[in-house]
Amino acid sequence: MRLLDTVTGQFVSGCEPEYTVYAILSHTWNQEEGEQTYKELKKIQKQACAFARANGIAFIWIDSCCIDQSSSSELSEAINSMYSWYAGAVVCYAFLVDVPPGEDPAAPDSRFRESRWFERTWTLQELIAPRIVIFLCQDWSVLGSRDRLADLVEDITGISREALLREKLLDEFSVAQRLSWAANRQATRPEDTAYSLLGLFDIHLPALYGEGNERAFRRLQEEIMRRIPDQSLFA
């Protein structure tokens, strides 16, 4: 696992998650389409490091810069390990770039309710897996924690507050329930619709970008059927 040192901003490789205290950043971009610029990547890297450092955390993991996406083997390993990495973090910062400061998240017309963060495929596991999730708005001020906002987040996402508050194990929710949490979420790469669900079912599959969403999802379903005796999959 490759982490960022929040003081130096330099990468630290070979970290063992179970023996390292680290934060993790979950975020989306303002743009609906297109690659992000190097300047944008460096800016969010710097801001995330500063926020974690101010909270006494020495290391942080950010998917957009801590994975060498040119390496298919490293990318596949990261996809299969990501859920456990989120679960092992001391805190996950959910940076909602489209939510302005100073609003009431629970207001009927709040930007929090409409945030793109709640619509993306990968943020599903990033919402469920961590022990602590702190929501941050555009200026990196705190909106609230997942636990404090659990009822509101359940209303937005349809995810049971028992899952959000970790009152029940994921295995206690049916396959159909867990799949329903991903309904209507969007992915930039079609295969991510399936790959982003691996951790919710404790399944490992090789990531084969280019296979298409239908094939990737069929492989996921086949593995679920093989490992989990739950007929709700066919619902």
DAQUIUR-V417688 format. One record per residue. N is the residue number from 1. RES is the residue in one letter. PHI is phi as a letter, one per 20 degrees, with the letter a starting at -180 (* if undefined). OMEGA is omega in whole degrees, -180 to 180 (* if undefined). Layout:
# DAQUIUR-V417688
N & RES & PHI & OMEGA
N & RES & PHI & OMEGA
This chain:
# DAQUIUR-V417688
1 & M & * & 180
2 & R & d & -179
3 & L & d & 173
4 & L & d & 171
5 & D & f & -173
6 & T & f & 178
7 & V & e & -176
8 & T & e & -176
9 & G & m & -178
10 & Q & e & 178
11 & F & f & 175
12 & V & c & -175
13 & S & e & 175
14 & G & m & -180
15 & C & f & 176
16 & E & e & -175
17 & P & g & -176
18 & E & f & -179
19 & Y & d & -175
20 & T & c & 174
21 & V & e & -177
22 & Y & b & 171
23 & A & e & 179
24 & I & c & -179
25 & L & d & 172
26 & S & d & -177
27 & H & b & 169
28 & T & c & -180
29 & W & d & 177
30 & N & f & -175
31 & Q & f & 177
32 & E & f & -177
33 & E & c & 171
34 & G & n & 180
35 & E & f & 178
36 & Q & e & -179
37 & T & f & 178
38 & Y & f & 180
39 & K & f & 179
40 & E & f & 179
41 & L & f & -179
42 & K & f & -179
43 & K & f & -178
44 & I & f & 176
45 & Q & f & -179
46 & K & f & -179
47 & Q & f & -180
48 & A & f & 178
49 & C & f & -179
50 & A & f & -179
51 & F & f & 180
52 & A & f & -180
53 & R & f & 179
54 & A & f & 179
55 & N & d & 173
56 & G & m & -178
57 & I & d & -172
58 & A & e & -176
59 & F & c & 178
60 & I & b & 177
61 & W & d & 179
62 & I & c & -173
63 & D & f & -175
64 & S & f & 180
65 & C & c & -177
66 & C & e & 176
67 & I & d & 173
68 & D & e & -174
69 & Q & f & 174
70 & S & e & 179
71 & S & d & -178
72 & S & f & -179
73 & S & f & 179
74 & E & f & 179
75 & L & f & 180
76 & S & f & 178
77 & E & f & -179
78 & A & f & -180
79 & I & f & -179
80 & N & f & -178
81 & S & d & -168
82 & M & g & -179
83 & Y & f & 180
84 & S & f & 177
85 & W & f & 177
86 & Y & f & 180
87 & A & f & -177
88 & G & e & -179
89 & A & f & 177
90 & V & f & 177
91 & V & a & 172
92 & C & d & 176
93 & Y & e & 177
94 & A & e & -176
95 & F & e & -178
96 & L & e & -173
97 & V & f & -177
98 & D & e & 179
99 & V & d & -179
100 & P & f & 179
101 & P & f & 171
102 & G & n & -179
103 & E & e & 175
104 & D & e & -178
105 & P & g & -176
106 & A & e & -180
107 & A & f & -177
108 & P & g & -178
109 & D & d & -176
110 & S & f & 175
111 & R & f & 177
112 & F & g & 180
113 & R & f & -175
114 & E & e & -174
115 & S & g & 177
116 & R & f & -179
117 & W & g & -179
118 & F & e & -176
119 & E & d & -174
120 & R & e & -177
121 & T & f & -173
122 & W & f & -177
123 & T & f & 176
124 & L & f & 179
125 & Q & f & 180
126 & E & f & 175
127 & L & e & -172
128 & I & e & -170
129 & A & f & -173
130 & P & f & 175
131 & R & f & -179
132 & I & c & 174
133 & V & c & 177
134 & I & d & 179
135 & F & e & 179
136 & L & c & 179
137 & C & d & -171
138 & Q & g & -176
139 & D & e & 178
140 & W & m & 172
141 & S & e & -173
142 & V & e & 175
143 & L & e & -179
144 & G & q & 180
145 & S & e & 175
146 & R & g & -177
147 & D & f & -179
148 & R & f & -178
149 & L & d & -172
150 & A & g & -179
151 & D & f & 179
152 & L & f & -180
153 & V & f & 175
154 & E & f & 180
155 & D & f & -178
156 & I & f & -169
157 & T & d & -174
158 & G & m & 179
159 & I & e & -178
160 & S & g & 178
161 & R & f & 176
162 & E & f & 175
163 & A & f & -179
164 & L & f & -178
165 & L & e & 178
166 & R & l & 178
167 & E & e & 176
168 & K & c & 175
169 & L & f & 179
170 & L & g & -180
171 & D & f & 179
172 & E & e & 175
173 & F & e & -177
174 & S & f & 176
175 & V & g & -179
176 & A & f & 178
177 & Q & f & -178
178 & R & f & 177
179 & L & f & -179
180 & S & f & 179
181 & W & f & -178
182 & A & e & -177
183 & A & g & 176
184 & N & m & 175
185 & R & f & -172
186 & Q & d & 179
187 & A & c & 176
188 & T & f & 177
189 & R & d & -171
190 & P & g & -178
191 & E & f & -178
192 & D & f & 175
193 & T & g & 178
194 & A & e & -175
195 & Y & f & -177
196 & S & f & -179
197 & L & e & -175
198 & L & g & -176
199 & G & f & -180
200 & L & f & 180
201 & F & d & -180
202 & D & l & -177
203 & I & d & 176
204 & H & d & 177
205 & L & c & 174
206 & P & f & 177
207 & A & e & -177
208 & L & c & -179
209 & Y & f & -175
210 & G & o & -179
211 & E & f & -180
212 & G & n & -176
213 & N & f & -176
214 & E & f & -180
215 & R & f & 180
216 & A & f & -179
217 & F & f & 177
218 & R & f & 177
219 & R & f & 178
220 & L & f & -179
221 & Q & f & 180
222 & E & f & -180
223 & E & f & 176
224 & I & f & -180
225 & M & f & -178
226 & R & f & -171
227 & R & d & -173
228 & I & c & -179
229 & P & f & -176
230 & D & c & -177
231 & Q & f & -180
232 & S & f & 176
233 & L & g & -175
234 & F & e & 178
235 & A & f & *
